[in-house]
Amino acid sequence: ACPVWLSSTNIVKAILSKKEEVSLPKSAAKDPLETTHLKILKWILGVHKKANNNFCYGDTGRTPWTVTVIPQCLAYFHRASLAVEGNVNTLLHHTFQEQKLLNLTWYDAWSTIAKMSTVSKPQLSPTLDACEYIHETFVDHWKRDLLNQPKMSFYTAVKFEFGEEPYLQLPCRLKRVNIAKLRSSSHDLRIEKGRYTKDQLNTALKTCRFCCSSETDVIHFLEELPFFETPILETEDHVLTECPYYHQLRSNLSDNLKSLLMLKEYGAIMNSPHIKEFGKYLTDSSNLRNPPKTSLNPRKQM
C-alpha cells in the first residue's frame, strides 16, 4: 500500500499546486506501475512503445492508475480521520493522531484534498467531489499537453473530448490498429519517419515516395534554387485525399465517406457509421504501400 500512497500523493501535490509547468500526464508516466499500464494500453491499441502517452489516455478514456486509486485512498483517509473522533483506544487512532501532529507531507496533501468535498451536498460521498475535481484537472492538463505538442496536430484535429473512441469497438483488430496509428501519428508515413532522422529539417526525407523522386540528394539540391516549389510531403492529408497512388481505393469508397474525405472532415468520419469502411481503407492503403511479403516456403502457401 505504501507505493500507492506515495505515488498518489505526488499526483495530489501536483494538482494542488496548480502550477502551469506541472505536466500531470508526463509526471504520472514516470511511475513504474504506470509504465506497465501504458505498455498494456499501447498493446491494446496496437501502436509502438514510443507512441504518445496522451493519445493512449485520450482514446481509451483511461487515466493514470494513480488518479484511479485516489478515490480508494481518500475513502481510507476519511475512515482513519473519523477514528480520531471515535474510540481513542484504537491503534488506528494513535497512529493517525501521531501523523497529524507531525504534519507530514503526505498528511498535509491528503487532508487538503479531502476538504474539497462540497458542504452543500451532504448526501454525497465526502470524497466524490474531490475525485471529480482530480479527474477534471487531469483532463485539463491532458488538453494543454496536446496543444504544446506539434506532432499531435492531426490528433487534436480529430479528438474533441477525453473518452473512449467508437473505433475501439470494431471487431477487426487490424482496422482498429490502423486507425489508432493514423490518429497517434505512429504510422509509417515519411512525415513521421522524417522526424527521427539526423537531419530533421531536410524535407527531402519527408517527400511522398510515389509523387516525388526517390533521390533525396537531388531534391535537397533543388530546394536551394530560387522559385523552387516545396516538394509534396507524405502527410496524412496527402495520403488520404490527394495521392494518385491510392486513387483506385478512394474510388471504391461510398459516396458519403468519399465526400467527408475530400472535405477533410476526419473528426466526423471517426464518429460516423463509416468508421468501419474507413478502417478498411486505411488497412488497404497500408498493404498497398507495404505489400505483404510472400513466403518462400510452399507449405505455408497451401
Secondary structure, DSSP 8 states (H G I E B T S, - for coil): -HHHHHHHHHHHHHHHH--TT--HHHHHHTSHHHHHHHHHHHHHHT--TTS-HHHHHHHHT---HHHHHHHHHHHHHHHHHHHHHS-TTSHHHHHHHHHHHHT-HHHHHHHHHHTTS-TT-TTS-TTHHHHHHHHHHHHHHHHHHHHT-GGGHHHHHH--SSS--GGGG-S-HHHHHHHHHHHHT-SS-HHHHGGGSS-TT-GGGGB-TTTS-S-HHHHHHHHTSTT-----B--HHIIIII-GGGHHHHHTS-HHHHHHHHTT-HHHHHTSTTHHHHHHHHHHHHHHHS-----S-HHHH-
